[in-house]
Amino acid sequence: MDNRLKELLRVLIEIYLKDLKPVGSLQVSEKCGLSPSLIRNHLSILEKDGYLRHINVSSGRMPTAKGIRFFIMETLELLDGLSAEKQRLKEDLENQTEKIDRAFSEYSGVLFSAMKHCEYSFAPLPGKTVFKEILLMAEGKRSFSGVLISSAGPVNRFAAETQEPLDQDFLNSVKVIINMALKNIVLPDIVKEVDSFISHSVNLYPNETEFIKKYKEILFKIGYSNESSTDVLASNQERIG
């Protein structure tokens, strides 16, 4: 059976299955864009081959058991093809994601190193400074360090030991989740947003959410100051030194 006959049979059966009534060539024509006379010729071929039947001369056509079986098999083959294509696309996506994660991890490592050894931290202006990114690095099996970066620059450097073992892959996952949840949130609202995220995401990211909840005060400890910028930089130098 050629592709045109397959398509006409598919269209006719889909129309038939809606109300289980004989289907005329005009109905098929409206779906396919071919002339009714051409469609009648093709439907006659399908009828001759046993895929369709006529109840009487004036009525439309209905699929036979052979036609229905053919329709089902064609549909299953199409679904199998889509499933294979879906699997291929999934594998391609996973490969691309792995490349992106690797590149992002390398970038984060360089940026983290630069921020970690930066001489200054900045006292953010309440209500104006927004969250940009958090960087997390595993320092051992049970310790980590990090930097919280705002639109004004780094505002919190931290390090902590953990009771549970962790690795860089897990911290990368935590980092991505935090960065997505808090992007461009003003710093005074961060804790509120974190609490909201924890309550809504515990089922989606149970391990990451538990980590964020447990170390929230360390990750998001931000000090605000009304001092002049000179005093702020001086106090930060003393704290870092």
C-alpha positions as CSV (number, residue, x, y, z in Angstrom):
1,M,0.0,0.0,0.0
2,D,1.4,3.4,-1.0
3,N,1.7,6.3,1.4
4,R,-1.3,8.2,0.0
5,L,-3.6,5.2,0.5
6,K,-2.3,4.8,4.0
7,E,-3.0,8.4,4.8
8,L,-6.5,8.2,3.3
9,L,-7.3,5.1,5.3
10,R,-6.0,6.7,8.5
11,V,-8.1,9.8,8.0
12,L,-11.2,7.9,7.2
13,I,-10.8,5.6,10.3
14,E,-10.2,8.6,12.6
15,I,-13.3,10.3,11.3
16,Y,-15.3,7.0,11.6
17,L,-14.1,6.4,15.2
18,K,-15.6,9.8,16.3
19,D,-19.3,8.7,15.8
20,L,-19.1,5.2,14.2
21,K,-21.0,6.3,11.1
22,P,-20.1,5.7,7.5
23,V,-17.7,8.3,6.1
24,G,-18.2,10.0,2.8
25,S,-15.5,11.1,0.3
26,L,-16.4,14.8,1.0
27,Q,-15.5,14.4,4.7
28,V,-12.2,12.9,3.8
29,S,-11.6,15.6,1.2
30,E,-12.0,18.3,3.8
31,K,-9.3,16.7,5.9
32,C,-6.8,15.9,3.1
33,G,-7.3,18.7,0.6
34,L,-7.8,16.3,-2.4
35,S,-10.8,16.4,-4.7
36,P,-13.7,14.2,-3.7
37,S,-13.5,12.4,-7.1
38,L,-9.9,11.5,-6.6
39,I,-10.6,10.3,-3.1
40,R,-13.5,8.1,-4.3
41,N,-11.1,6.4,-6.7
42,H,-8.6,5.7,-3.9
43,L,-11.3,4.6,-1.5
44,S,-12.5,2.2,-4.2
45,I,-9.0,0.6,-4.2
46,L,-9.0,0.3,-0.5
47,E,-12.5,-1.3,-0.6
48,K,-11.4,-3.7,-3.3
49,D,-8.4,-4.7,-1.2
50,G,-10.7,-5.4,1.8
51,Y,-9.8,-2.5,4.0
52,L,-13.2,-0.7,3.6
53,R,-16.8,-1.7,2.9
54,H,-19.9,-0.1,1.6
55,I,-23.3,-0.7,3.3
56,N,-25.1,0.6,0.2
57,V,-24.3,2.7,-2.9
58,S,-25.5,6.0,-1.4
59,S,-23.8,5.7,2.0
60,G,-20.2,6.3,2.9
61,R,-17.6,3.7,3.7
62,M,-16.7,2.0,6.9
63,P,-13.4,0.2,7.9
64,T,-13.4,-3.6,7.9
65,A,-11.7,-5.6,10.6
66,K,-8.7,-5.8,8.2
67,G,-8.7,-2.0,7.9
68,I,-8.9,-1.5,11.7
69,R,-6.0,-4.0,12.3
70,F,-3.9,-2.2,9.7
71,F,-4.7,1.1,11.3
72,I,-3.7,-0.2,14.8
73,M,-0.4,-1.7,13.5
74,E,0.5,1.5,11.7
75,T,-0.2,3.5,14.8
76,L,1.9,1.2,16.9
77,E,4.8,1.4,14.5
78,L,4.5,5.2,14.6
79,L,4.6,5.2,18.4
80,D,7.6,2.9,18.4
81,G,9.3,5.3,16.1
82,L,8.5,8.2,18.3
83,S,9.7,6.3,21.4
84,A,13.0,5.6,19.7
85,E,13.3,9.2,18.6
86,K,12.4,10.3,22.2
87,Q,15.1,8.0,23.6
88,R,17.7,9.4,21.1
89,L,16.8,13.0,22.0
90,K,17.0,12.1,25.7
91,E,20.5,10.7,25.2
92,D,21.5,13.8,23.2
93,L,20.1,16.1,25.9
94,E,22.0,14.1,28.6
95,N,25.2,14.4,26.7
96,Q,24.8,18.1,26.2
97,T,23.8,18.6,29.8
98,E,26.9,16.7,30.9
99,K,29.1,19.0,28.8
100,I,27.4,22.1,30.2
101,D,27.7,20.8,33.7
102,R,31.4,20.1,33.2
103,A,32.1,23.6,31.7
104,F,30.0,25.2,34.5
105,S,31.9,23.3,37.1
106,E,35.2,24.5,35.7
107,Y,34.0,28.1,35.5
108,S,32.6,27.9,39.1
109,G,36.0,26.6,40.4
110,V,37.9,29.5,38.8
111,L,35.4,32.1,40.0
112,F,35.2,30.5,43.5
113,S,39.0,30.6,43.8
114,A,39.0,34.3,42.8
115,M,36.3,35.2,45.2
116,K,37.7,33.2,48.0
117,H,41.0,35.1,47.8
118,C,39.4,38.5,47.1
119,E,40.5,41.1,49.7
120,Y,37.1,42.7,50.2
121,S,33.6,41.8,51.1
122,F,30.9,44.4,50.6
123,A,28.1,45.6,53.0
124,P,25.0,45.5,50.8
125,L,22.4,48.3,50.8
126,P,19.1,46.9,52.1
127,G,16.4,46.8,49.5
128,K,18.7,47.5,46.6
129,T,21.2,44.8,46.5
130,V,20.0,41.5,44.9
131,F,21.2,37.9,45.0
132,K,23.2,36.8,42.0
133,E,24.9,33.5,42.7
134,I,26.1,31.2,45.4
135,L,29.3,29.1,44.8
136,L,29.9,25.9,46.8
137,M,33.0,23.8,46.9
138,A,33.7,20.5,48.7
139,E,36.8,20.8,50.9
140,G,36.7,17.2,52.0
141,K,34.3,14.4,52.6
142,R,32.6,16.2,55.4
143,S,33.3,19.9,54.9
144,F,32.5,22.6,52.4
145,S,33.1,26.3,51.8
146,G,31.4,28.9,49.6
147,V,30.8,32.5,48.6
148,L,27.5,34.3,48.2
149,I,27.7,36.9,45.5
150,S,25.3,39.8,45.1
151,S,24.9,42.6,42.6
152,A,27.3,44.6,44.8
153,G,29.9,41.8,44.9
154,P,30.7,39.0,47.4
155,V,28.7,39.6,50.7
156,N,29.3,36.3,52.6
157,R,32.1,33.8,52.7
158,F,31.6,30.7,54.8
159,A,33.0,27.3,55.6
160,A,31.4,24.5,57.6
161,E,31.9,20.9,58.6
162,T,29.0,18.4,58.1
163,Q,28.0,15.2,59.9
164,E,27.0,13.6,56.7
165,P,29.4,12.9,53.8
166,L,29.1,15.0,50.7
167,D,30.7,15.4,47.3
168,Q,31.0,18.1,44.6
169,D,28.3,16.7,42.5
170,F,25.8,17.0,45.4
171,L,27.0,20.6,46.1
172,N,26.6,21.4,42.4
173,S,23.0,20.3,42.6
174,V,22.4,22.4,45.7
175,K,24.0,25.4,44.0
176,V,21.9,25.1,40.9
177,I,18.7,24.8,43.0
178,I,19.6,27.9,45.1
179,N,20.6,30.0,42.1
180,M,17.4,29.2,40.3
181,A,15.2,29.9,43.4
182,L,16.8,33.1,44.5
183,K,17.9,34.8,41.3
184,N,17.5,38.6,41.5
185,I,15.8,38.4,45.0
186,V,16.7,41.4,47.1
187,L,18.9,40.3,50.0
188,P,16.5,41.2,52.9
189,D,14.0,38.8,51.3
190,I,16.3,35.9,50.9
191,V,15.5,34.1,54.1
192,K,11.8,34.4,53.5
193,E,12.2,33.0,50.0
194,V,14.4,30.2,51.2
195,D,11.8,29.2,53.8
196,S,9.1,29.2,51.1
197,F,11.3,27.2,48.8
198,I,11.9,24.6,51.5
199,S,8.2,24.1,52.3
200,H,7.3,23.7,48.6
201,S,10.3,21.7,47.3
202,V,10.9,19.1,50.0
203,N,9.3,16.4,47.9
204,L,11.0,17.4,44.7
205,Y,14.6,17.7,46.1
206,P,14.5,16.0,49.5
207,N,18.3,15.7,50.0
208,E,19.1,19.1,48.7
209,T,16.3,20.8,50.6
210,E,17.3,19.1,53.9
211,F,20.9,20.4,53.3
212,I,19.7,24.0,52.6
213,K,17.4,23.9,55.7
214,K,20.2,22.6,57.9
215,Y,22.9,25.1,56.8
216,K,20.6,28.0,56.0
217,E,22.1,30.3,58.7
218,I,25.6,29.7,57.4
219,L,24.8,30.0,53.7
220,F,22.7,33.2,53.9
221,K,24.3,35.1,56.8
222,I,24.5,38.7,55.5
223,G,25.4,41.7,57.5
224,Y,24.1,45.1,56.7
225,S,25.8,48.3,57.7
226,N,25.0,52.0,57.8
227,E,28.7,52.9,57.9
228,S,30.4,54.8,55.2
229,S,32.0,52.8,52.4
230,T,35.4,53.5,53.8
231,D,34.5,52.2,57.2
232,V,32.9,49.2,55.7
233,L,36.0,48.3,53.7
234,A,38.2,48.8,56.7
235,S,36.1,46.6,58.9
236,N,36.0,43.9,56.2
237,Q,39.8,44.0,55.9
238,E,40.1,43.5,59.7
239,R,37.6,40.6,59.6
240,I,39.3,38.9,56.6
241,G,42.7,39.5,58.0
